Amino acid sequence: MRRMVLIAAGLCMVAAAASPLRGETADTLKRLNAILASSCANSPVLQLSADGTVIRKDAGGGTMTFKLADIGSMTIDTDSEAHVLLMCKAGARCIERVETPGATAASMKLLAFSINSLELGDSVLHLFQELQASMTGTVKK
C-alpha cells in the first residue's frame, strides 16, 4: 500500500513538472496565432499536437502540416514586409500542403509566413523558435 502511495505521489510530481511547459507552449501558440490573424497573408491559424505536429489552416481553406522537429532552420527575409521562413532539415520535403479540401497533397521544403509589418516579423520568428524549443528541447537558427 505504501509503495502505491509513493508511486502515485511520484507520478503527480512528474505531471506537475510538465504542466508549466504545456502552459507556456499554449501561451506561445496563442500569441503567435493572434499576430498571424492580424498581420499575415491568408490569416492562418495554427494548431499544435502533443507530438510537435503543426497544422496551418489558411482562410482560403488550404492546409499545411509539418513537425517542428523536422524544421532545420528558421530565418527572416525582409523587403516591404517580413517573410518568416521555415526550412526542412537537409533539404528534405517535410511540409505537406493541400491547397483545397480534398485536393492531393504536395510536399515542400519551405514554408513562408508573410507578415505585413516588419516589426512584427521578428516577433513571429521568435515565437516559432520558442515553440520549437518547447517541443524539441533545442532552438534552431
Legacy VTK file of the C-alpha trace (Angstrom):
# vtk DataFile Version 3.0
C-alpha trace
ASCII
DATASET POLYDATA
POINTS 141 float
0.000 0.000 0.000
2.772 2.398 0.940
4.538 1.632 -2.335
1.402 2.573 -4.296
1.171 5.882 -2.440
4.820 6.651 -3.263
4.295 5.760 -6.923
1.167 7.925 -7.123
2.993 10.834 -5.462
5.871 10.465 -7.910
3.534 10.465 -10.902
1.795 13.590 -9.602
5.158 15.367 -9.279
6.115 14.425 -12.848
2.748 15.632 -14.170
3.031 18.882 -12.231
6.539 19.479 -13.555
5.350 19.050 -17.156
2.267 21.262 -16.772
4.061 24.644 -16.896
5.737 23.659 -20.155
2.393 22.800 -21.704
1.017 26.093 -20.404
3.944 28.062 -21.823
3.596 26.288 -25.161
-0.134 27.012 -25.273
0.536 30.671 -24.448
3.207 30.913 -27.163
0.818 29.379 -29.711
-1.960 31.753 -28.643
0.305 34.817 -29.068
1.560 33.544 -32.426
-1.973 32.943 -33.717
-3.030 36.443 -32.613
-0.214 38.059 -34.596
-0.803 35.862 -37.647
-4.545 36.626 -37.636
-3.940 40.365 -37.743
-0.853 40.685 -39.928
-0.244 37.597 -42.086
-1.423 36.938 -45.604
-4.097 34.176 -45.666
-4.858 34.748 -41.942
-3.540 31.303 -40.960
-4.491 29.575 -37.729
-2.015 27.127 -36.242
-2.858 24.027 -34.240
-0.166 22.111 -32.337
-0.408 18.492 -31.245
1.478 16.867 -28.379
3.959 15.215 -30.779
5.020 18.596 -32.221
2.952 18.419 -35.402
1.746 21.817 -36.581
-1.291 22.213 -38.808
-1.616 25.564 -40.562
-5.152 26.296 -41.769
-5.450 29.246 -44.142
-8.577 31.368 -44.515
-8.925 30.140 -48.105
-9.228 26.509 -46.991
-5.695 25.317 -47.659
-3.703 23.440 -45.030
-0.041 22.734 -44.397
1.254 20.148 -41.947
4.763 19.691 -40.538
6.602 18.545 -37.428
8.622 21.148 -35.564
11.410 18.572 -35.104
11.760 18.323 -38.925
12.407 22.062 -39.341
16.130 22.685 -39.702
16.220 26.458 -39.840
14.028 29.454 -39.199
15.007 32.777 -40.704
13.512 36.087 -41.678
13.765 37.860 -45.019
12.642 41.444 -45.332
11.690 43.732 -48.179
8.489 45.764 -47.892
7.209 43.155 -45.438
8.737 40.394 -43.348
8.829 36.793 -44.558
9.407 34.249 -41.809
10.840 31.167 -43.490
10.744 27.659 -42.029
13.030 25.245 -43.904
13.193 21.474 -43.574
16.366 19.743 -42.397
18.896 18.725 -45.044
16.732 19.817 -47.960
14.092 17.192 -47.202
10.441 17.714 -48.084
8.857 17.731 -44.628
5.875 20.031 -45.229
2.660 18.645 -46.694
0.433 21.171 -48.466
-3.188 20.687 -49.513
-4.450 23.718 -51.455
-8.149 22.990 -51.047
-10.024 20.362 -49.049
-9.937 17.046 -50.905
-7.026 18.025 -53.168
-3.869 15.930 -53.479
-1.100 16.760 -51.014
2.187 18.184 -52.268
5.471 18.004 -50.352
7.547 21.155 -49.858
10.940 22.104 -48.403
9.994 25.627 -47.311
7.076 27.352 -45.643
6.783 31.146 -45.608
4.667 33.384 -43.410
4.370 36.853 -44.987
3.908 39.430 -42.245
2.758 42.886 -43.362
4.680 44.609 -40.572
8.468 44.447 -40.487
8.443 44.962 -36.718
6.117 42.015 -36.123
8.235 39.713 -38.292
10.887 39.405 -35.580
8.199 38.562 -33.029
6.772 35.822 -35.259
10.247 34.341 -35.796
10.953 34.393 -32.060
7.602 32.746 -31.240
8.242 29.948 -33.759
11.667 29.411 -32.179
10.043 29.257 -28.726
7.512 26.682 -29.952
10.217 24.529 -31.474
12.366 24.742 -28.346
9.435 23.786 -26.121
8.626 20.746 -28.244
12.148 19.526 -29.102
14.265 20.904 -26.260
16.524 22.833 -28.649
16.492 26.128 -30.505
17.089 26.052 -34.273
18.620 29.020 -36.028
LINES 1 142
141 0 1 2 3 4 5 6 7 8 9 10 11 12 13 14 15 16 17 18 19 20 21 22 23 24 25 26 27 28 29 30 31 32 33 34 35 36 37 38 39 40 41 42 43 44 45 46 47 48 49 50 51 52 53 54 55 56 57 58 59 60 61 62 63 64 65 66 67 68 69 70 71 72 73 74 75 76 77 78 79 80 81 82 83 84 85 86 87 88 89 90 91 92 93 94 95 96 97 98 99 100 101 102 103 104 105 106 107 108 109 110 111 112 113 114 115 116 117 118 119 120 121 122 123 124 125 126 127 128 129 130 131 132 133 134 135 136 137 138 139 140
